[in-house]
């Protein structure tokens, strides 16, 4: 899962949101407790410089993934509390 997250993040940095979403989906499938994977998927669904306008489905999927990330963090505070700023 860690390798998939890293790969997804690299794909985002390379403006390849389509493949990043696929990689993050696989990471989420393998580990439902990976809030960062859900966050990565949500980020990949959002606008970028190359694609500033996203369709409604991307917005909905991104919002759902962001909510899922927050739910995971709330269920596992012992893991994610150290990530708080």
C-alpha positions as CSV (number, residue, x, y, z in Angstrom):
1,X,0.0,0.0,0.0
2,X,2.9,2.4,0.8
3,X,4.4,1.8,-2.6
4,X,1.0,2.4,-4.3
5,X,0.6,5.6,-2.4
6,X,4.0,6.8,-3.4
7,X,3.3,5.8,-7.0
8,X,0.0,7.7,-6.9
9,X,1.7,10.8,-5.5
10,X,4.3,10.7,-8.2
11,X,1.6,10.4,-10.8
12,X,-0.2,13.5,-9.4
13,X,3.1,15.4,-9.5
14,X,3.4,14.4,-13.2
15,X,-0.2,15.7,-13.8
16,X,-1.5,12.2,-14.6
17,X,-4.6,12.3,-12.5
18,X,-6.3,9.5,-14.4
19,X,-3.7,6.9,-13.5
20,X,-3.2,8.3,-10.1
21,X,-6.9,7.7,-9.3
22,X,-6.5,4.1,-10.4
23,X,-3.5,3.5,-8.2
24,X,-5.1,5.2,-5.2
25,X,-8.3,3.1,-5.7
26,X,-6.2,-0.1,-5.7
27,X,-4.4,1.1,-2.5
28,X,-7.8,1.8,-0.9
29,X,-9.0,-1.7,-1.9
30,X,-6.0,-3.3,-0.3
31,X,-6.2,-1.2,2.9
32,X,-9.4,0.5,3.9
33,X,-7.5,2.1,6.8
34,X,-5.2,4.2,4.6
35,X,-6.6,7.7,5.1
36,X,-3.7,9.1,3.0
37,X,-4.8,6.9,0.1
38,X,-8.3,8.3,0.2
39,X,-6.8,11.8,0.5
40,X,-4.7,11.1,-2.6
41,X,-7.7,9.9,-4.6
42,X,-9.6,13.0,-3.6
43,X,-6.7,15.2,-4.6
44,X,-6.5,13.4,-8.0
45,X,-10.2,14.1,-8.6
46,X,-9.7,17.9,-8.1
47,X,-8.7,20.6,-10.6
48,X,-5.2,21.1,-11.8
49,X,-3.4,23.6,-14.0
50,X,-3.8,21.3,-17.0
51,X,-7.4,20.4,-16.2
52,X,-9.0,23.3,-14.2
53,X,-12.6,22.2,-14.9
54,X,-13.6,18.8,-13.7
55,X,-16.9,17.0,-14.2
56,X,-19.6,16.5,-11.6
57,X,-18.6,12.8,-11.1
58,X,-15.0,13.7,-10.3
59,X,-16.2,16.3,-7.8
60,X,-18.6,13.8,-6.1
61,X,-15.9,11.0,-6.0
62,X,-13.4,13.4,-4.6
63,X,-15.7,14.7,-1.9
64,X,-16.7,11.2,-0.9
65,X,-13.0,10.1,-0.7
66,X,-12.2,13.2,1.5
67,X,-15.0,12.3,3.8
68,X,-13.8,8.7,4.0
69,X,-10.3,9.9,4.8
70,X,-11.7,12.0,7.7
71,X,-13.8,9.0,9.0
72,X,-10.7,6.7,9.0
73,X,-8.7,9.4,10.8
74,X,-11.5,9.7,13.4
75,X,-11.7,5.9,13.9
76,X,-7.9,5.6,14.3
77,X,-6.8,8.7,16.2
78,X,-3.8,6.9,17.7
79,X,-2.3,6.6,14.2
80,X,-3.2,9.9,12.7
81,X,-2.9,12.3,15.6
82,X,0.8,12.7,15.0
83,X,0.0,14.1,11.5
84,X,-2.0,17.0,12.8
85,X,-0.4,20.4,12.4
